Amino acid sequence: MSTDSRSVLSLRGLSYRYPDGTAALEDVSLDLREGERLALMGPNGAGKSTLLLHLNALLDGDGNLEVDGMALSKATVRTIRQKVGLVFQNPDDQLFCPTVFEDVAFGPRNMGLPDTEVERRVHGSLQAVGLDGFERRNPAHLSIGEKKRAAIATVHAMRPLVFVLDEPTGNLDARGRRGLLDLLLSLEGAQIIVTHDLELVRAVCSRVLVMGAGRIVTEGAVPDILADPAKLEVWGLA
């Protein structure tokens, strides 16, 4: 990634409290550059998943979000959700149609695209994630690795600027993990990846942002952040 690449996502001063008043996020800011793969790490309960839900406006806290130069507002929320594609940790939360084709077509159809373009995107996205020929398969009958790829395809078909992925290697065996790493490296677009998987971070990401108790604890280049085992333990990463 070039250091002078443009910003595709900027978040400033995000704070969020649950309905019971509990603070989930406190003054969180981040920037993502074009083509960058950013690892978002921290112990369970640090606020990572809550942060992800703000990045495509599924939650609405206090702060400012800008995507591709466009500030989040009621008028822009639909466009921002198309530009920032969220891949859930559990693919069963993303796959709800009777066939893989229908799941991947769901987003493009909601965009109002013509049928020919929907079909083109479905086939292209399934090919991109290694599921070419799975169009008529029932998602419930796929392996966990295949489900994760299908979930990524549902986002890929929207042609987002940013992929936001929550624990993409969770519950995968060694072969599935290797295949998923290769897939992440092949995707066009910037990525924010929530993960505890240090191998993934070293293989895929250039920068790490570490969270703790709803705040940014530290951030930096992957080799710098992962170099000190003692700090990794303090930050809940090892």
N, C-alpha and C positions, 0 to 999 in steps of 0.2 A: 504493500500500500504506500503510495506516495504521501509524503508529509504535507504536501500542498493540495491534497485532494479535498473536495468540498464536503461540507457537513451535510448529512442527510437526515440527522435527527439530533435535536437539542432539547434538553430538559433542564429547567431552572427552578430551584427552590421548591421541590415537590414535598408536601406534607400531607399526611392522610391519617385520619382517626376512624376506628371502627365505630359503629352506631352506639356501642356502650361507652365510648369515650377513650378507649385504649389507643395509644399512639402506635401506628404501624410503620409510618415513614416520617422522618424529620429532616427537612431541608436537603433533599437529595437532588443533585445536579449531575448530568453526564452529557457527553457529546459523542456522536458516532460519525466516523468519516466514511466516505464512499468506498465500498469494497472491504471495509474493516471487519474483522471478526473479534468481538469483545466477549471475554468470559466474565460472567457475573457470579461471584462465589461468596460463600459465607455459610455459617452453621444454619441448621433448621431454625425457623423462627426469626431469621434476620430481616425479613421483609422482601426477599427476592421475588417471590411469586406475586406479591401484592404490587410491586413495582412493575412487573411485566404487564399486569392488567391495566395499568395506566398508559402504557406506551401506545396502545391502539384504542384508548378511551373507553374501555369496558368498566373502569372505575374513574371517578372524577374527584381528585383531591385538589388542594390548593397549590398552585404553581403554574408554570408556563411550559407548554409543549409545542415544539415547532418541528414539522416534518417536511423536508424538501422545500424549505423556505416558507411553508404555510403554517400559520398559527392555528392551534386548535380552537374551534368555536362551534356553535350549533350549525353554522352554515358549512363548515369544513369537515365535520366529524365523519361523514360517510366516505369522503375521499381519503382521509387519513387512515381509516380502517382498511381501505384497499391498498394503501401504500405500506402499511405495517402489518405483516401477516404473523399471527400468533399460532404456534404449534404447541398444543397442550402436552403435559407430561404423560397423561393417559390417552392413547389414541382412540379409545372407545368413547371419549368425550367429544371427539371430532368426527367420528364415522357413524352416521345414523341412517343411511339410506340402504336399500336392499342390494345395490350393486356398487362396486368401486367406481364405475363410470358415473353414476348418479351423484355420489359423494363429491367427486372431483369437479363435476359440472355445476354443482350447486352455487358456488360463488360467481363464476362467469355468467350464469343465467340471471342471478340477482343483479348483475351489472347491466343487464339488458342487452347483452351481446347476441348477435344472430346465431342461429343454430350451427351454421358452418364454422363460425369462429369458436363456438363452445366446443365442438367436436375436435377442432384442430388443437385447442389448448389442452383438452383432456388427454388426447393421445400423446402430445408433446410432453406434458408433465409426467405422465406415467413412464414414458421412455426415459425422461431425465432422472427419475428415482429408481430405475431398474425394474419397473413393474409392467413393461410392455406386454400386452396380451392378457392383462388381469381385468379388463374392462367389465366383464360379466360375472366376475367372482363376487361372492357374498363376503363383505368385510368381516363378518363374524367368524368365518371359516379360515381366515388368514392367520399366519403365525404372528407373534408379537413384533418381530422384525419387519414383516411385510405390512402390518398395521401401521407401524411408525413411518414407513416409507409412503404408504397411502395417505397418511395424515399430512406429511410434508407436501405431497402432490396436490392436496386440496388448497394449500396456500400458494404453491408454485403457480397454479393455474390462474391466480389473481395477478401475477406479474408484479409482486411487491418490490419496493426499494429495499425493505428491511425484513429479514426473517428473524422472528423472536421465538426461541426454542427453549422449552422448559424440560431439563433433564433428558435430552434426546437419547442418551445411551442407557438409561435406566432399564433394568430387567433384561438386558440383552446378553447373550452368550458371547464368547470371544470372537467367533466368526461374525456375528451380527454387529458387534462393536466396531470391528475393523471395517466392515462394509459401510456402516453409518459414518465413520470418520471420512472415508473416501467420498461419500455422498456430500457431506458438508463442504468439503474442499472443492467440489465440482459446482456447487450452486453459485449462480450469479446473484449479486446483491450483497449488501452488508448484513451482518448477523450479530445478534446479542444472544448469548447462550448461557443459560443458568445450568450449572453443573457442579458436581463434586468430583468429577472424573479428571484427575490430574493428567492422565495420558491424553485425553481429548484436548485439554488446554494446551499442552505442549505441542501436540500434532497439528492443531487447527488454528489456534488463536494467536494474536500478536500482542494483545493487551489484556490486563486483568483489572477488574474493579471488585474490591472486597467489601462486603456489607456486614454490619453487626448491629443488632438492636435498632434496626430501622434507619441507620446512618451509613454513609460511606466511611469506612475505616482507613482504607488506603487504595491507591491505584498505581499502575505502572506497567512496564513491559514484562512479558511473561517470564523471561530468564531472571529478572530482578526480583519479582514477587515470589517465585517458586524456589529461589536459591537458598533460603534460610529455613531449615526444618523447625527450628525453635519458634520462629514467627508463624509458620504455617500452623503449628499446634496452638499457639495463642489465638490465632484467627479462626480456629475450628476447622481448618482445612486438612489436617492430618492427625 
